[in-house]
Amino acid sequence: MSKRMVQFSIYRYDPDKDDAPYMQDISVELEPTDRKLLDALTKLKAKDDAISYRRSCREGVCGSDAMNINGKNGLACLTDIDSLKQPIVLRPLPGLPVIRDLIVDMTQFFKQYHSIKPYLINNDPPPERERLQSPEDREELNGLYECILCACCSTSCPSFWWNPDKFVGPAGLLAAYRFIADTRDQATSERLDNLEDPYRLFRCHSIMNCVDVCPKGLNPTKAIGKIKDMMVARAV
Amino acid sequence: MSIPVLKFDAVIVGAGGAGLRSAIQLSEAGLKTAVLSKVFPTRSHTVAAQGGVAASLGNSEQDHWTWHMYDTVKGSDWLGDQDAIEFMCKKANEVVVELEHYGMPFDRTDDGKIYQRPFGGHMSNFGEKPVRRSCAAADRTGHAMLHAMYQRNVKANTQFFVEWMALDLIRDEEGHVLGVTAMEMETGQIVIFHARATIFATGGAGRIFYSSTNAFINTGDGLGMAARAGIPLEDMEFWQFHPTGVAGAGVLITEGVRGEGGILRNSSKERFMERYAPNAKDLASRDVVSRAMATEIKEGRGCGVNKDYVLLDITHLDPATIMKRLPGIHEIGLQFAGVDCLKEPLPVVPTCHYQMGGIPTHYSGRVVMPKDGDMSSVVPGFYAGGECACASVHGANRLGTNSLLDLLVFGKSAGDSAVEDLKAGKAHRDLPKDAADKSLARISAIDNRKGGANVHETRLAMQRTMQDHAGVFRFGDMLKQGVSKILEVEKAARQLEIKDKSMAWNTARTEALEMENLIEVAKATMISAEARKESRGAHVRDDAPDTAEFPNGRNDKEWLKHTLFSPVDNSISYKPVNMQPLTVEPVELKTRSY
């Protein structure tokens, strides 16, 4: 990589002064060490301090800097700048209300996450030491617990766009299955009851956008499929 | 201008590991608690911790908390307070088992217990050989822990104020802490949180350095607020440089890599740690390993075109083990070094990682400061835990996995102490009339200033100064220059200007406010480092070299004491190290070697 100018087209909207959102064309010179899209955004912000986005860990574990990058959801800190076609078009995550520029209101997303009771339920008195779990049982949680709640998946899902208030969405359902799959959790049937609804679970039509965009390589569709299987199994 | 006042029993600032752990205590005790965080809780920097949390569970081999205590005292280069260290090591099993009960997905041993791996400086039988003490969830322990604690708080109905930035600590004339002022980032609105107990869990300030493993949000907000309220900062010269940050990117590579068998090599592929730490080798304490690496690089045995990094090699390990125990590292290698660590070694350099000092606290989590001749007088209503606090358990150098333990133990004890004090039933003290004035004035100055300093440039100037003048190796004259340079930067940092004037999600304003906190930390660090004329732990000076009289440059006769930096007049005072544990015999002073 070398020094280079990179062209951007960025979604801008400041509710304090803009009547409507617009796309701003802007370019920035990057150093050889600027590798990721977040590095470029940092440079852009040094030029124009009003460009607004969330960011924190810059290594793909906190989930702050999710955005729509050339039409696909992803994390700015994990996206190689030089892999992107220019001008690089940056928009806020689709389907959620925009607060400002690339910052969306995530209330609905977290409401759905909270609706699945995202915590271990085990009503036995806690033992003196750890509860035992075999390595095989623990392995069932792999691909589930690593979710960073960035919302790339849910905001790429047409079913979530149409019914964000009724459909739990891929992130929330992945979390639901994370607890169902945990041998220490005792609330499986309660959790299935909670999702037994034409919208909450069954609005997933296996379009698999969630799998395509997940920056952690997780597979919510598979987890949702397993919940559906359990629903069917207990119905017969 | 009238500022809205929200009344709570307790306000917790920060929702990383320490804040969430405190919140569990308060919420489950039924107290009305507000938790403020600049980011959604699971985005706090605890999420980035990788390798594990220390506890002498003894799941794979014999272990004991007194061995852990010995290692921690030795790791601290005897600057840690032994009462606090005993308290922490003894509590470790309890707080780790609690996490498991909360649902944390620890890896497991074949018999179903929590998986434990070796880690730097953790040894069995008082320093004999490495022991498996680090309780891990693959290389995502912080993530698994933070999510489990957030989830527990959801269960406990904790009230969160997400994306609120605390601005200033409110103290009355008698010095009691009465809460904080805070800004809702979405609207720019300022509110007073009036509380009977205020707990700071604001994390570290690694962003004072140019090259750091820390997140953007680690801007020392708690330290800045404490300093502006006249509370001294303890042991700020001690910063940990983690041996293995990805060269160039700064992203952390866990010490767990070496715990699983990884080896550091120089340009001639030599396992150089054998020369520096014949016993513990690659699993010596972090300060020792970082200095060895910096020495290799300085002496021309670094790798790459510029010979400016060394290699972390795990290509000899079973790929299946790597993918099972270190999957995140494999991902980081590909993402930030362009290296597949199954096939090639990773380029690494010592990178600023952790602040050993902070707001002075007692091991109960209560904040203490000098008053009327008492060096450790309790500041009523004020508590702190985690990286922002200095109990002091890490002293001059923290052991890996003791940070997650610190935030659990002291997050919990700060919460417990607050509950205890609140149940003793004192009413809210009256707010001073000018409770919000300082915050309003700061914001108005930033919003309205013309011809002031640019935030981005001021931050860069600070980071370069800290990097060049207060790095892994320190030099007397460079520290002196560093002090005058950082005081120059401070002038700019007090005259910041922003172009963005919006009330909505104004990140330019947030960054300016953060810069005002960062500079307090940078200044405390540089002045404290210049003042300490010895080498100890992570603080190593060329004018305090290794001699027969002062092995490793450590001078216990003059410098076995904690630094207290007073932000009021940039002065330094000292207080004694507590060498007396709670129930066991003290760990006697001795020369530190691994």
Interface residues (C-beta under 8 A of the other chain):
Chain A: D14 P15 D16 K17 T33 R35 K45 A46 D48 D49 A50 S52 Y53 R54 R55 S56 C57 R58 E59 G60 V61 C62 G63 S64 L78 I99 R100 D101 I103 M106 F110 H114 K117 P118 Y119 L120 N122 P126 E128 R129 E130 R131 L132 Q133 S134 P135 D137 R138 L141 Y145 E146 I148 L149 F179 D182 R184 D185
Chain B: V39 F40 T42 R43 S44 H45 V47 A48 L57 V96 V97 E100 H101 Y102 G103 P105 F106 D107 R108 T109 D110 D111 G112 K113 I114 A137 R140 H143 A144 H147 A148 Q151 R152 V154 K155 E186 A215 F216 I217 G248 A249 V251 L252 G328 E331 I332 Q335 F336 V455 H456 I498 K499 D500 S502 M503 A504 W505 N506 T507 A508 E511
